[in-house]
Amino acid sequence: MNTLLQITVDDDGRAHFFSDYVCVEDQISLQISLRRHTEPYAGPNPDVAEDLILWRRAKAREQGVPPYFILHQRVLYDIADRLPVTEEELMEIPGIGPKMCDKYGREILEITSL
């Protein structure tokens, strides 16, 4: 007998598992890492982009959250393109507001000023 297994993923990244006869979420424990295809950085500052990605990864591990909870990849690339040197310049980047700047601004500016 072939059993169909259906996996649906919510917008927030949570996966739900169903078979053709019973919901299998309670029967199995799986951890799925979903990665969206992200274009590699092609801007003028690849070293800065890589440093920002490594910084974000470390912050995410430290806080126990996915990296995109810290900052989205496109925001990191925009920071690497613009190389802000002040908090005002940093907050001009879409995705960086006052709260984000208060929380991570100093660390980001250290990376962009190297």
C-alpha positions as CSV (number, residue, x, y, z in Angstrom):
1,M,0.0,0.0,0.0
2,N,1.4,3.4,-1.0
3,T,0.8,6.1,1.5
4,L,0.9,9.7,0.4
5,L,2.7,12.1,2.7
6,Q,1.9,15.7,2.4
7,I,4.1,18.4,3.9
8,T,2.7,22.0,4.0
9,V,4.7,24.9,5.2
10,D,3.2,28.0,6.7
11,D,4.3,31.5,5.9
12,D,6.2,31.5,9.2
13,G,8.2,28.4,8.2
14,R,6.4,25.8,10.3
15,A,5.9,22.5,8.6
16,H,2.8,20.3,9.0
17,F,2.8,16.6,8.0
18,F,-0.2,14.7,6.8
19,S,-0.7,11.3,5.4
20,D,-3.7,10.0,3.5
21,Y,-5.0,8.3,6.6
22,V,-3.9,10.2,9.6
23,C,-2.0,13.3,10.7
24,V,1.5,12.1,11.4
25,E,2.7,15.2,13.3
26,D,2.3,13.4,16.6
27,Q,3.9,10.2,15.3
28,I,7.2,11.5,14.0
29,S,9.6,14.2,15.1
30,L,11.4,15.9,12.2
31,Q,13.4,19.0,11.9
32,I,13.4,20.5,8.5
33,S,15.7,23.3,7.5
34,L,14.1,25.2,4.6
35,R,16.4,27.4,2.7
36,R,15.2,29.8,0.1
37,H,17.5,30.3,-2.8
38,T,19.5,33.5,-2.3
39,E,21.6,35.0,-5.0
40,P,25.2,35.3,-4.0
41,Y,26.5,38.8,-3.3
42,A,27.7,40.5,-6.5
43,G,28.3,43.9,-5.1
44,P,31.5,45.9,-4.7
45,N,32.3,44.8,-1.1
46,P,32.2,41.0,-0.9
47,D,34.4,40.8,2.2
48,V,32.0,43.1,4.1
49,A,29.0,41.0,3.0
50,E,30.7,37.9,4.2
51,D,31.6,39.4,7.5
52,L,28.0,40.6,8.0
53,I,26.7,37.1,7.1
54,L,29.1,35.5,9.7
55,W,28.1,38.1,12.3
56,R,24.4,37.4,11.7
57,R,25.0,33.7,11.9
58,A,26.8,34.1,15.3
59,K,24.0,36.3,16.6
60,A,21.3,33.9,15.5
61,R,23.1,31.0,17.3
62,E,23.6,33.1,20.4
63,Q,19.9,34.0,20.5
64,G,18.6,30.6,19.3
65,V,16.7,32.0,16.4
66,P,17.0,31.6,12.6
67,P,19.4,34.1,11.0
68,Y,16.6,35.9,9.1
69,F,15.2,36.9,12.5
70,I,18.3,39.0,13.0
71,L,18.3,40.6,9.5
72,H,17.3,39.4,6.0
73,Q,20.0,38.6,3.5
74,R,18.9,41.4,1.2
75,V,19.4,43.9,4.1
76,L,22.9,42.6,4.7
77,Y,23.7,43.0,1.0
78,D,22.3,46.6,1.0
79,I,24.5,47.4,4.0
80,A,27.5,46.0,2.3
81,D,26.7,48.0,-0.8
82,R,26.3,51.3,1.0
83,L,28.9,50.9,3.8
84,P,27.2,53.2,6.3
85,V,29.5,54.9,8.8
86,T,26.8,56.6,11.0
87,E,23.6,55.4,12.6
88,E,21.7,57.9,10.5
89,E,23.1,56.4,7.3
90,L,22.4,52.9,8.6
91,M,18.7,53.8,9.3
92,E,18.4,55.0,5.7
93,I,18.6,51.3,4.6
94,P,15.2,49.6,4.2
95,G,14.8,47.0,7.0
96,I,16.8,49.0,9.6
97,G,14.7,51.1,11.9
98,P,15.5,52.7,15.3
99,K,15.0,49.5,17.3
100,M,17.2,47.5,15.0
101,C,19.8,50.2,15.0
102,D,19.7,50.4,18.8
103,K,20.1,46.7,19.1
104,Y,22.7,46.0,16.4
105,G,23.8,49.3,15.0
106,R,27.2,49.6,16.7
107,E,28.2,46.1,15.8
108,I,27.2,46.5,12.2
109,L,29.0,49.9,11.9
110,E,32.2,48.2,13.3
111,I,32.0,45.7,10.4
112,T,31.3,48.3,7.7
113,S,34.1,50.6,8.9
114,L,36.9,48.0,8.7
